[in-house]
Amino acid sequence: MSISNRKLEHLEITLYERVEGFSSTLLEDVKLVHQALPGFDFSDVELSAALFGKKVDAPLVISGMTGGVSRVRNNQQEVG
């Protein structure tokens, strides 16, 4: 099975079959402990990075489950 067919199959499953998500993300088990950083200057934080030889000012995430499937291209354009 090609990657495009598998991606399309995933989309069809969510459209036409009964699917359920997880009942929990387990985040209720996470405890965040506050640890202040006295004297920390946020202007010292540098988020920029190089991407394909170009500077970006902040982190960048590119993701796409449906990329490469021509049948869903119209859906992507409507959403995006």
C-alpha positions as CSV (number, residue, x, y, z in Angstrom):
1,M,0.0,0.0,0.0
2,S,1.4,3.4,-0.9
3,I,1.8,6.2,1.6
4,S,-0.9,8.3,-0.2
5,N,-3.4,5.4,0.0
6,R,-2.6,4.9,3.7
7,K,-3.1,8.6,4.5
8,L,-6.4,8.5,2.6
9,E,-7.4,5.4,4.5
10,H,-6.8,7.1,7.8
11,L,-9.0,10.0,6.7
12,E,-11.8,7.7,5.6
13,I,-11.7,5.8,8.8
14,T,-12.3,9.0,10.8
15,L,-15.1,10.0,8.5
16,Y,-17.0,6.8,8.1
17,E,-16.2,4.5,11.0
18,R,-16.9,4.7,14.7
19,V,-13.6,5.9,16.4
20,E,-13.0,6.9,19.9
21,G,-10.2,8.9,21.4
22,F,-8.4,8.1,24.5
23,S,-10.3,8.7,27.7
24,S,-7.3,10.5,29.2
25,T,-4.2,12.3,28.1
26,L,-2.6,11.4,31.4
27,L,-2.0,15.1,32.0
28,E,-3.9,14.8,35.3
29,D,-0.9,12.8,36.6
30,V,1.5,15.6,35.7
31,K,2.6,18.0,38.5
32,L,4.4,21.2,37.5
33,V,6.6,22.5,40.2
34,H,7.1,26.3,40.2
35,Q,10.8,27.1,40.3
36,A,11.3,30.9,39.8
37,L,14.5,32.2,38.3
38,P,15.3,35.4,40.2
39,G,17.5,37.7,38.3
40,F,16.7,36.0,35.0
41,D,16.4,38.5,32.1
42,F,14.1,37.4,29.4
43,S,16.0,39.6,26.9
44,D,18.8,37.1,27.2
45,V,16.6,34.4,25.7
46,E,17.3,33.8,22.0
47,L,14.7,31.8,20.1
48,S,15.9,32.3,16.6
49,A,17.3,29.4,14.5
50,A,18.6,28.7,11.0
51,L,16.2,26.8,8.7
52,F,17.4,26.0,5.2
53,G,20.0,28.7,5.5
54,K,17.5,31.4,6.5
55,K,17.1,32.9,10.0
56,V,13.7,32.4,11.6
57,D,12.8,34.4,14.7
58,A,11.1,31.7,16.6
59,P,10.8,27.9,16.5
60,L,8.7,26.5,13.7
61,V,6.7,23.3,13.4
62,I,5.5,22.0,10.1
63,S,3.1,19.1,10.1
64,G,0.6,17.6,7.8
65,M,-1.2,14.2,7.9
66,T,-2.9,14.7,4.6
67,G,-0.1,16.0,2.4
68,G,0.3,14.2,-0.9
69,V,-3.2,13.0,-1.2
70,S,-4.8,14.8,-4.2
71,R,-8.4,13.8,-3.1
72,V,-8.1,15.9,0.0
73,R,-6.3,18.9,-1.4
74,N,-9.6,21.0,-1.6
75,N,-10.2,20.2,2.1
76,Q,-6.7,21.4,3.0
77,Q,-7.3,24.7,1.1
78,E,-10.6,25.2,2.8
79,V,-9.1,24.7,6.3
80,G,-5.8,26.3,5.8
